[in-house]
């Protein structure tokens, strides 16, 4: 039995024991705390709160905040009015409540008989701020969170400068791996460059609550960057640590950069489109995605890089602005450009008077790119021709050899916590020689809509289910960072559902 499970059981037992004795001091039967639903009804009567509070008790995640309020109201009955006393009760109920319940020196006072307590202005402000912070933290942890699009990897579906809401209840919210953290900071303290915003001496195992739906093809998924488990303070996740090691060598990277590791929930948040589900066989052939030998429907606005040639003259910037072409520019050759375009904009650009040629750029099948997963000459893949590749599913088994092990080695040792050793042509998992592996978790394949300008699964592989954060659902603001206010507001792109 894990330490966390033992701690959880003891915490629940201690808190329940404390409430048993407090119920008795309040004039009720101690066993009533053990009766589901009825126990909260009695608790509300003890603290003299209206029964409509029960609505918030039965709403998932909101009920956590409600119970904290009920604990505070309960300790007031023991004349605990100071902020630090109430904070201690809320944070450590498994210690504070048993003390109040079992101590013969602590007397319960019914709410009507409590002395009047007048809060100072400072206390009122402190209570309001604490209330707001706790409520906002619960909402952003379990329900919705606001994100912004920092790069062009999802153009033209999601634009740089789009501000959107991500639903965490769509796929089920995760329990934070690092529950003790500075509010509203991701992994770094505000106004600092490298100070951690969280502590790891309390680390919770992965657990996901039931969601409203499962991930489907073409969903826009927010997830924790899998390659971000190890990174450098100098580059953060703007440059993959593993790519740096492949390019420069591990010793050079560790000697010249500050290498750090991060838990899953503190890795960078990425957003990509789901193009492969657990159990699928994934293939890209001539830039078209195939799932189990069937072509996957392409999203509207899908972009690739195009080579654009003119008669030698420059393309007017006003033309590019009107076509909303922002990704790319002129090459070293006169009259030659490379732009990221969807097919519709490519067709419009062909009609520009000084444009002579607009051709989609495509790498041929069998052309090996060493930065493409799995970074092996045995798999000569590139951005436009990739696979076939089996996407792991929980319970599925694959046969392993010393060639295809590069496809799944990171899953085996990094994501699923096994010890993996390769000795000659023999594979050992947890010290046992094997030629197969059964996966414990589901995995997904995620790609950006700006196919030639997106660091996605083609570069670093599978996305484990425990890295999935939520589903992008709604854009509430869209700002063009290349323009100044108020011209930077994209009014026609605001208040739209994410497709």
C-alpha positions as CSV (number, residue, x, y, z in Angstrom):
1,X,0.0,0.0,0.0
2,X,1.4,3.4,-1.0
3,X,2.4,6.1,1.5
4,X,-0.2,8.4,0.0
5,X,-3.0,5.9,0.4
6,X,-2.1,5.2,4.0
7,X,-1.9,9.0,4.7
8,X,-5.4,9.5,3.0
9,X,-7.0,6.7,5.1
10,X,-5.5,8.1,8.3
11,X,-6.6,11.6,7.4
12,X,-10.2,10.6,6.7
13,X,-10.3,8.5,9.9
14,X,-8.9,11.3,12.1
15,X,-11.2,13.9,10.6
16,X,-14.2,11.6,11.0
17,X,-13.3,10.8,14.6
18,X,-13.0,14.6,15.4
19,X,-16.4,15.3,13.8
20,X,-18.0,12.4,15.8
21,X,-17.0,14.0,19.1
22,X,-17.9,17.5,17.9
23,X,-21.4,16.2,16.9
24,X,-21.8,14.8,20.4
25,X,-20.7,18.1,21.9
26,X,-23.3,19.9,19.8
27,X,-26.1,17.6,21.1
28,X,-26.3,15.1,18.3
29,X,-25.3,11.4,17.9
30,X,-21.7,10.8,16.9
31,X,-22.6,8.0,14.5
32,X,-24.6,10.5,12.4
33,X,-21.4,11.7,10.8
34,X,-21.1,8.2,9.2
35,X,-24.4,8.4,7.3
36,X,-23.8,9.7,3.8
37,X,-25.7,12.8,2.8
38,X,-27.5,12.9,6.1
39,X,-24.3,13.8,7.9
40,X,-24.1,17.1,5.9
41,X,-27.7,17.9,6.8
42,X,-26.9,17.6,10.5
43,X,-23.7,19.6,10.0
44,X,-25.6,22.4,8.4
45,X,-28.1,22.4,11.3
46,X,-25.2,22.6,13.8
47,X,-23.6,25.7,12.1
48,X,-27.1,27.2,11.5
49,X,-26.7,27.5,7.7
50,X,-29.6,27.3,5.3
51,X,-30.4,24.0,3.7
52,X,-29.8,25.5,0.2
53,X,-26.1,25.2,0.9
54,X,-26.7,21.5,0.2
55,X,-26.8,22.4,-3.5
56,X,-23.1,23.3,-3.4
57,X,-22.3,20.2,-1.3
58,X,-23.4,17.9,-4.1
59,X,-21.7,19.9,-7.0
60,X,-18.4,18.2,-7.8
61,X,-15.3,20.3,-7.0
62,X,-17.4,23.2,-5.7
63,X,-18.2,21.0,-2.8
64,X,-14.5,21.1,-1.7
65,X,-14.7,24.8,-1.2
66,X,-18.1,24.4,0.6
67,X,-16.7,21.9,3.0
68,X,-13.8,24.2,3.9
69,X,-16.4,27.0,4.7
70,X,-18.3,24.5,6.8
71,X,-15.2,23.6,8.8
72,X,-14.5,27.4,9.4
73,X,-18.1,27.8,10.6
74,X,-17.8,24.8,12.8
75,X,-14.6,26.0,14.6
76,X,-16.3,29.4,15.2
77,X,-18.6,27.4,17.6
78,X,-15.4,26.9,19.7
79,X,-14.8,30.7,19.6
80,X,-12.0,30.4,17.0
81,X,-12.4,33.7,15.3
82,X,-8.9,34.7,14.4
83,X,-7.7,34.2,10.8
84,X,-4.8,32.0,11.7
85,X,-7.0,29.6,13.8
86,X,-9.5,29.2,11.0
87,X,-6.8,28.8,8.4
88,X,-5.2,26.0,10.5
89,X,-8.6,24.3,10.8
90,X,-9.2,24.4,7.1
91,X,-5.7,23.2,6.2
92,X,-5.2,20.6,8.9
93,X,-8.7,19.4,9.8
94,X,-7.4,16.0,10.6
95,X,-5.5,17.5,13.5
96,X,-7.6,20.5,14.5
97,X,-11.0,18.8,14.6
98,X,-9.9,15.8,16.7
99,X,-8.3,18.3,19.2
100,X,-11.6,20.3,19.5
101,X,-13.7,17.1,19.7
102,X,-11.6,15.1,22.2
103,X,-10.3,17.9,24.4
104,X,-12.3,18.3,27.6
105,X,-11.2,21.9,27.9
106,X,-12.8,22.8,24.5
107,X,-16.5,23.6,24.9
108,X,-19.0,23.9,22.1
109,X,-21.2,27.0,21.9
110,X,-24.3,27.1,19.8
111,X,-24.4,29.7,17.1
112,X,-27.2,31.9,18.8
113,X,-25.1,32.0,22.0
114,X,-21.8,33.1,20.4
115,X,-20.5,36.5,21.3
116,X,-20.6,39.1,18.6
117,X,-17.3,39.4,16.7
118,X,-16.6,42.5,14.7
119,X,-14.0,42.2,12.0
120,X,-11.6,44.9,11.3
121,X,-11.3,46.3,7.8
122,X,-8.0,44.5,7.3
123,X,-9.6,41.2,8.3
124,X,-12.6,41.8,5.9
125,X,-10.1,42.4,3.1
126,X,-8.1,39.4,4.1
127,X,-11.2,37.1,4.2
128,X,-12.3,38.4,0.8
129,X,-8.9,37.9,-0.8
130,X,-8.6,34.4,0.6
131,X,-12.1,33.5,-0.5
132,X,-11.4,34.7,-4.0
133,X,-8.1,32.9,-4.3
134,X,-9.5,29.6,-3.1
135,X,-12.6,29.8,-5.3
136,X,-10.5,30.8,-8.4
137,X,-8.0,28.0,-7.7
138,X,-10.7,25.4,-7.4
139,X,-12.3,26.7,-10.6
140,X,-9.1,26.7,-12.7
141,X,-7.9,23.4,-11.3
142,X,-11.1,21.4,-11.8
143,X,-13.5,23.3,-14.1
144,X,-12.1,25.9,-16.5
145,X,-8.9,27.7,-17.1
146,X,-7.9,30.6,-19.3
147,X,-5.1,30.1,-21.9
148,X,-3.5,32.2,-24.6
149,X,-2.1,31.0,-27.9
150,X,1.6,32.0,-28.0
151,X,2.7,30.4,-31.3
152,X,1.4,29.9,-34.9
153,X,1.4,26.1,-34.7
154,X,-2.5,26.0,-34.8
155,X,-2.9,28.7,-37.5
156,X,-5.5,29.3,-39.0
157,X,-7.7,27.4,-36.6
158,X,-6.4,29.2,-33.5
159,X,-4.4,32.4,-34.0
160,X,-1.5,33.9,-32.1
161,X,-3.1,36.2,-29.6
162,X,-6.3,34.2,-29.1
163,X,-7.4,34.0,-25.5
164,X,-9.5,31.0,-24.8
165,X,-11.2,28.9,-22.1
166,X,-10.1,25.3,-21.7
167,X,-12.7,22.9,-20.2
168,X,-11.1,20.5,-17.7
169,X,-14.4,18.7,-17.1
170,X,-14.7,17.7,-20.7
171,X,-12.1,14.8,-20.3
172,X,-12.2,14.8,-16.5
173,X,-10.0,17.1,-14.3
174,X,-6.8,15.7,-12.9
175,X,-5.8,15.9,-9.2
176,X,-2.7,18.1,-9.2
177,X,0.6,16.2,-8.7
178,X,1.9,19.2,-6.8
179,X,-1.0,20.4,-4.7
180,X,1.1,23.0,-2.7
181,X,1.9,25.8,-5.1
182,X,1.8,29.6,-5.4
183,X,-1.7,30.6,-6.7
184,X,-2.0,31.3,-10.4
185,X,1.6,30.6,-11.2
186,X,2.4,27.6,-13.4
187,X,6.0,26.5,-12.7
188,X,7.9,29.7,-12.0
189,X,7.3,32.4,-9.3
190,X,6.1,35.8,-10.7
191,X,8.8,38.4,-11.3
192,X,11.5,35.7,-11.2
193,X,13.3,33.7,-13.9
194,X,13.9,30.4,-12.2
195,X,12.4,30.2,-8.8
196,X,10.0,27.2,-8.5
197,X,6.4,28.1,-7.7
198,X,5.7,24.7,-6.2
199,X,7.1,22.2,-3.7
200,X,7.5,18.5,-4.4
201,X,7.8,17.1,-0.9
202,X,4.1,16.5,-1.1
203,X,3.4,14.7,-4.4
204,X,0.1,13.1,-5.3
205,X,-0.3,10.1,-7.7
206,X,-2.1,10.5,-11.0
207,X,-5.9,10.4,-10.7
208,X,-8.5,11.7,-13.2
209,X,-12.2,12.2,-12.3
210,X,-14.8,11.1,-14.8
211,X,-15.3,13.5,-17.6
212,X,-18.2,14.5,-19.8
213,X,-16.7,12.8,-22.9
214,X,-13.6,11.1,-24.2
215,X,-11.1,12.6,-26.6
216,X,-12.2,12.4,-30.2
217,X,-10.6,12.9,-33.6
218,X,-9.9,16.6,-34.4
219,X,-10.5,17.7,-30.8
220,X,-8.3,20.7,-29.8
221,X,-6.5,19.2,-26.8
222,X,-4.4,21.1,-24.1
223,X,-1.8,18.9,-22.6
224,X,1.4,19.0,-20.6
225,X,4.4,18.9,-22.9
226,X,5.8,15.3,-22.7
227,X,9.3,16.3,-23.6
228,X,9.3,18.9,-20.8
229,X,10.0,16.5,-18.0
230,X,13.6,17.6,-18.3
231,X,14.5,21.1,-19.6
232,X,17.1,23.9,-19.2
233,X,16.6,27.1,-17.4
234,X,18.2,29.0,-20.3
235,X,15.8,27.8,-22.9
236,X,12.9,26.4,-20.9
237,X,10.6,24.4,-23.2
238,X,11.3,26.6,-26.2
239,X,14.1,24.1,-27.0
240,X,13.8,20.4,-26.3
241,X,16.4,19.2,-23.8
242,X,16.4,15.8,-25.6
243,X,17.0,17.5,-29.0
244,X,19.9,19.4,-27.5
245,X,21.4,16.2,-26.1
246,X,21.1,14.6,-29.6
247,X,22.8,17.6,-31.2
248,X,25.5,18.4,-28.6
249,X,25.9,15.4,-26.4
250,X,24.7,14.9,-22.8
251,X,27.9,15.9,-21.2
252,X,28.2,19.2,-23.1
253,X,24.5,20.1,-22.3
254,X,24.9,19.4,-18.6
255,X,28.2,21.2,-18.4
256,X,27.0,24.4,-20.1
257,X,23.3,24.7,-19.2
258,X,21.3,24.4,-16.0
259,X,19.3,21.2,-16.4
260,X,16.1,20.8,-14.3
261,X,13.2,18.3,-14.1
262,X,9.5,19.0,-13.6
263,X,6.5,16.9,-12.5
264,X,3.8,16.3,-15.1
265,X,1.4,19.1,-14.0
266,X,4.2,21.7,-14.1
267,X,5.4,21.1,-17.6
268,X,4.5,23.6,-20.3
269,X,1.0,23.6,-21.6
270,X,0.7,22.9,-25.3
271,X,-2.4,22.8,-27.6
272,X,-2.7,20.6,-30.6
273,X,-5.3,18.7,-32.5
274,X,-5.9,15.0,-31.8
275,X,-5.3,13.0,-35.0
276,X,-4.7,9.6,-33.5
277,X,-6.4,7.6,-30.7
278,X,-5.3,4.7,-28.5
279,X,-5.2,1.5,-30.6
280,X,-4.9,3.3,-34.0
281,X,-2.4,2.6,-36.6
282,X,-1.2,6.0,-37.7
283,X,0.3,6.9,-41.1
284,X,1.1,10.1,-43.0
285,X,1.4,9.6,-46.7
286,X,2.1,12.6,-49.0
287,X,0.9,14.9,-46.2
288,X,-2.5,13.1,-45.8
289,X,-3.1,11.4,-42.5
290,X,-4.5,7.8,-42.5
291,X,-6.0,6.1,-39.5
292,X,-6.2,2.3,-39.9
293,X,-5.8,2.8,-43.6
294,X,-8.6,5.3,-43.9
295,X,-8.0,9.0,-44.7
296,X,-8.7,11.3,-41.7
297,X,-10.8,14.4,-42.5
298,X,-8.6,17.4,-42.6
299,X,-9.6,20.4,-40.5
300,X,-10.7,23.6,-42.2
301,X,-7.8,26.1,-42.5
302,X,-5.1,23.4,-42.5
303,X,-1.8,25.0,-43.5
304,X,1.5,23.9,-45.2
305,X,4.5,25.8,-46.3
306,X,4.4,27.0,-49.9
307,X,7.2,28.3,-52.2
308,X,6.0,31.5,-53.8
309,X,7.8,33.1,-56.7
310,X,7.2,36.5,-58.3
311,X,8.4,38.2,-61.5
312,X,11.3,39.6,-59.4
313,X,9.3,42.3,-57.7
314,X,8.2,42.3,-54.0
315,X,4.8,41.3,-52.8
316,X,3.0,44.3,-51.4
317,X,2.6,44.1,-47.6
318,X,-1.0,45.3,-47.9
319,X,-1.7,42.1,-50.0
320,X,-0.3,39.9,-47.2
321,X,-2.2,41.8,-44.6
322,X,-5.5,41.5,-46.5
323,X,-4.9,37.7,-46.8
324,X,-3.9,37.5,-43.2
325,X,-0.5,35.9,-44.1
326,X,1.8,36.3,-41.1
327,X,3.9,33.1,-41.0
328,X,6.9,33.2,-43.4
329,X,8.7,35.7,-45.5
330,X,11.3,36.3,-48.3
331,X,14.2,33.8,-48.8
332,X,17.7,34.8,-49.8
333,X,16.7,34.5,-53.5
334,X,15.2,37.7,-55.1
335,X,11.5,37.3,-55.8
336,X,11.2,34.1,-53.8
337,X,9.1,33.6,-50.6
338,X,8.1,30.8,-48.2
339,X,4.7,31.3,-46.6
340,X,2.5,29.1,-44.4
341,X,-0.8,29.0,-46.3
342,X,-4.1,27.1,-46.4
343,X,-5.3,26.0,-49.8
344,X,-7.9,28.9,-50.0
345,X,-5.2,31.6,-49.4
346,X,-2.8,29.9,-51.7
347,X,-5.4,30.1,-54.5
348,X,-5.9,33.8,-53.8
349,X,-2.2,34.4,-53.8
350,X,-1.9,32.8,-57.3
351,X,-4.2,35.6,-58.6
352,X,-1.9,38.4,-57.4
353,X,-0.5,40.1,-60.6
354,X,3.2,39.7,-59.9
355,X,3.1,36.2,-58.5
356,X,4.2,33.6,-61.0
357,X,4.2,30.4,-59.0
358,X,2.7,29.0,-55.7
359,X,3.8,25.4,-55.0
360,X,3.3,23.4,-51.8
361,X,6.5,22.2,-50.3
362,X,6.6,18.4,-49.6
363,X,9.4,16.1,-48.5
364,X,9.5,12.8,-50.4
365,X,8.8,9.4,-48.8
366,X,12.0,7.8,-47.4
367,X,13.7,11.1,-46.8
368,X,15.1,10.9,-43.3
369,X,15.0,13.8,-40.9
370,X,16.9,13.2,-37.7
371,X,14.8,15.5,-35.6
372,X,11.6,13.5,-36.4
373,X,10.5,10.8,-33.9
374,X,11.9,8.2,-33.2
375,X,15.2,9.7,-34.3
376,X,16.5,6.5,-35.9
377,X,17.8,5.6,-39.3
378,X,15.7,2.4,-39.2
379,X,12.6,4.7,-39.5
380,X,13.4,7.2,-42.3
381,X,10.4,9.4,-41.6
382,X,9.8,13.2,-42.0
383,X,7.0,15.7,-41.5
384,X,5.1,14.7,-44.7
385,X,5.6,11.0,-44.8
386,X,5.5,9.2,-41.4
387,X,4.7,5.7,-40.2
388,X,2.9,3.4,-40.0
389,X,3.0,3.5,-36.2
390,X,0.8,1.8,-33.6
391,X,-0.5,4.1,-31.0
392,X,-0.5,2.3,-27.6
393,X,-3.7,1.5,-25.8
394,X,-4.0,0.3,-22.2
395,X,-3.9,-3.5,-22.2
396,X,-2.6,-3.8,-25.7
397,X,0.6,-5.8,-26.2
398,X,3.4,-5.2,-28.8
399,X,6.3,-7.4,-29.8
400,X,9.7,-5.8,-29.1
401,X,13.1,-6.2,-30.7
402,X,16.2,-4.0,-30.7
403,X,15.0,-2.1,-33.7
404,X,11.5,-1.1,-32.8
405,X,12.3,-0.6,-29.1
406,X,13.1,3.1,-30.0
407,X,9.4,3.6,-30.7
408,X,8.3,2.6,-27.2
409,X,11.3,2.9,-24.9
410,X,10.3,6.3,-23.5
411,X,6.8,4.9,-22.7
412,X,8.3,1.9,-20.9
413,X,10.7,3.7,-18.6
414,X,9.6,7.3,-18.4
415,X,5.9,7.3,-18.6
416,X,5.1,3.9,-17.0
417,X,8.0,3.7,-14.6
418,X,9.8,0.5,-15.6
419,X,13.5,-0.2,-15.6
420,X,14.6,-0.9,-19.2
421,X,17.9,-2.3,-20.2
422,X,19.2,-3.5,-23.6
423,X,22.2,-5.9,-23.6
424,X,23.3,-6.8,-27.1
425,X,20.2,-8.1,-28.8
426,X,18.4,-8.8,-25.5
427,X,15.8,-6.6,-23.9
428,X,15.2,-6.6,-20.1
429,X,12.3,-4.9,-18.4
430,X,12.6,-4.8,-14.6
431,X,15.4,-7.3,-14.8
432,X,13.4,-9.9,-16.8
433,X,14.3,-10.7,-20.4
434,X,11.3,-10.2,-22.7
435,X,10.2,-9.8,-26.3
436,X,6.9,-8.0,-25.6
437,X,5.3,-5.3,-23.5
438,X,1.7,-4.7,-22.4
439,X,0.9,-1.0,-22.0
440,X,-0.7,0.3,-18.7
441,X,-2.0,3.6,-20.1
442,X,-3.7,5.1,-23.2
443,X,-1.7,7.4,-25.5
444,X,-2.6,9.9,-28.2
445,X,-1.1,11.5,-31.3
446,X,-1.5,15.2,-31.5
447,X,-0.5,17.6,-34.3
448,X,-0.7,21.3,-35.1
449,X,-2.8,22.6,-38.0
450,X,0.2,24.6,-39.3
451,X,1.8,21.4,-40.3
452,X,5.2,22.7,-41.3
453,X,5.5,25.0,-38.3
454,X,4.4,22.9,-35.4
455,X,6.5,21.1,-32.8
456,X,4.1,18.1,-32.2
457,X,4.0,14.4,-31.8
458,X,6.0,13.9,-35.0
459,X,9.0,15.5,-33.1
460,X,8.7,13.9,-29.7
461,X,6.2,11.0,-29.9
462,X,3.2,10.0,-27.9
463,X,1.1,12.0,-25.4
464,X,0.2,9.9,-22.3
465,X,-3.3,10.2,-21.0
466,X,-2.0,11.5,-17.7
467,X,-0.6,14.6,-19.5
468,X,-4.0,15.6,-20.9
469,X,-5.3,18.8,-19.3
470,X,-8.5,19.7,-21.1
471,X,-10.4,20.7,-24.3
472,X,-10.2,24.1,-25.9
473,X,-13.8,25.2,-26.2
474,X,-14.2,29.0,-26.5
475,X,-12.2,32.1,-27.7
476,X,-13.3,35.1,-25.7
477,X,-10.7,37.6,-27.0
478,X,-8.4,37.8,-30.0
479,X,-5.6,40.3,-30.4
480,X,-3.2,40.9,-33.3
481,X,0.2,41.4,-31.7
482,X,1.5,43.1,-34.8
483,X,-0.8,46.0,-34.4
484,X,-1.4,48.6,-31.8
485,X,-4.7,49.2,-29.8
486,X,-7.5,49.4,-30.9
487,X,-6.6,48.2,-34.4
488,X,-5.2,45.0,-32.8
489,X,-8.6,43.7,-31.7
490,X,-9.9,41.1,-34.1
491,X,-13.6,41.7,-33.5
492,X,-14.6,39.0,-36.0
493,X,-12.6,36.4,-34.2
494,X,-14.0,37.0,-30.7
495,X,-16.6,35.0,-28.9
496,X,-16.3,31.9,-31.1
497,X,-16.4,28.2,-30.4
498,X,-13.2,26.3,-31.1
499,X,-13.6,23.9,-34.0
